[in-house]
Amino acid sequence: MNVSLPRKAHFDIPEGVIYLDGNSLGPLPKGVLERTAGVIRNEWGGELIRAWNSADWISLPKRVGDRIGRLIGAPEGSVATGDTLSIKVYQALAAALKMRPDRKVILSDSGNFPTDIYMAQGLINTIGRDYELRTPAPEEVADAITDDVAVVMLTQVDFRTGHMHDMSEITRRAHAVGAVMIWDLAHSAGAVPVDLTVSHAEFAVGCTYKYLNGGPGAPAFIYARPDIIETVEPALAGWMGHDTPFAMELGYRPAMTTERLRVGTPPIVQLSILDAALDAWDGVNMEDVRAASINLSELFIKEVETRCPTLRLASPRRPEDRGSQVSFAFEHGYAAMQALIDHGVIGDFRAPDIMRFGFTPLYLDEEEIIRAAEILEMIIRDELWRDPKYQIKSRVT
Ligand SMILES: *Cc1c(COP(=O)(O)O)cnc(C)c1O
């Protein structure tokens, strides 16, 4: 079904704000407050512990997983939700290494998000030092997939540059040498069309507070290919992944479904927020989102390059090589971003010099993109970023 984008009416965005940071924290969708208030007041407050059954809290992680699955080409029952993305990276990686016990190499790339790399290093420290993590440059990763690699673990869209890996091609190469493929979809889910079934990757993980608008700290998701799930060995063998958690058995016996990748008690309030937030995606076709995203980001690049010649495009120029964000390098990028935010255009800054802008077509239109470029032009041209108040570094950038 085709829908007309944007769907701004689904979101509560403060008056006067142009929000170009939905790639980092999606805005508040309408309906979330009412839904969550009901969960807290009626389900928790009224039903108390009975709500696990009466409000079916116990299956909420699966129901929400299925709604995410529709946006990433994952069949029903193949996506589990809960925990944070860092935990899900660890789980997928540990399970993938178990599938290739004769190999000791994890291949990622130097553009990957630090936590993905740290989790791999931490896992290696736990299981033994004969394991090795390789991190070639993103453009060299395809050729680094050699037949000693156990697992290829990549984030499809680079958080700094927006560069997008070719999921089908890299997965094909990984499988050609017998490696297991893990995709991190943190900047893909809700941003670009993804078809996990077609890609045939073994695992995928992602977070839901970025393009899926699940709110700060929203639960992460993990996908395992349905034909392998019964052989996946969970490294974090929590009771919620047990086949019969309430049998309270002494020994761990994993569920025969993706539920085995659950760990502990699910965050019901946060999952309810996410469930309500996903209403904004009902009937939305990811191909329409992609077309609108390319239109907005091409417009932004054209406007900024015309108006601000000192900024250098740090994202791939070809739209098919980018996710749904555009980055510009600027020596005084931190201060310039603070000035921009102060003038109502919210993006963010990533060290060392990247000004980052996310394009989320559900609630952005062309008029806002042009207005954002005009304000950026004023800040650069008049050097408004020189104001000392924009030099003060916050803990979160
Ligand atoms: C945002 C992001 C994360 C964040 O992980 P959390 O555990 O949710 O803090 C991890 N990996 C990638 C690739 C990300 O973009």
The ligand as an SDF file (V2000), in Angstrom:
LIG
                    3D

 15 15  0  0  0  0  0  0  0  0999 V2000
   23.3050    3.3100   18.4340 C   0  0  0  0  0  0  0  0  0  0  0  0
   24.1610    2.1290   18.2350 C   0  0  0  0  0  0  0  0  0  0  0  0
   24.4700    1.2790   19.3080 C   0  0  0  0  0  0  0  0  0  0  0  0
   24.0340    1.5920   20.7190 C   0  0  0  0  0  0  0  0  0  0  0  0
   24.0100    0.4620   21.5310 O   0  0  0  0  0  0  0  0  0  0  0  0
   23.1980    0.5270   22.9130 P   0  0  0  0  0  0  0  0  0  0  0  0
   23.5050   -0.7280   23.6040 O   0  0  0  0  0  0  0  0  0  0  0  0
   21.7530    0.6720   22.5450 O   0  0  0  0  0  0  0  0  0  0  0  0
   23.6530    1.7380   23.6550 O   0  0  0  0  0  0  0  0  0  0  0  0
   25.2150    0.1400   19.0370 C   0  0  0  0  0  0  0  0  0  0  0  0
   25.6530   -0.1500   17.7940 N   0  0  0  0  0  0  0  0  0  0  0  0
   25.3770    0.6610   16.7510 C   0  0  0  0  0  0  0  0  0  0  0  0
   25.8830    0.3100   15.3950 C   0  0  0  0  0  0  0  0  0  0  0  0
   24.6450    1.8270   16.9450 C   0  0  0  0  0  0  0  0  0  0  0  0
   24.4070    2.6400   15.9270 O   0  0  0  0  0  0  0  0  0  0  0  0
  1  2  1  0
  2  3  1  0
  2 14  2  0
  3  4  1  0
  3 10  2  0
  4  5  1  0
  5  6  1  0
  6  7  2  0
  6  8  1  0
  6  9  1  0
 10 11  1  0
 11 12  2  0
 12 13  1  0
 12 14  1  0
 14 15  1  0
M  END
$$$$
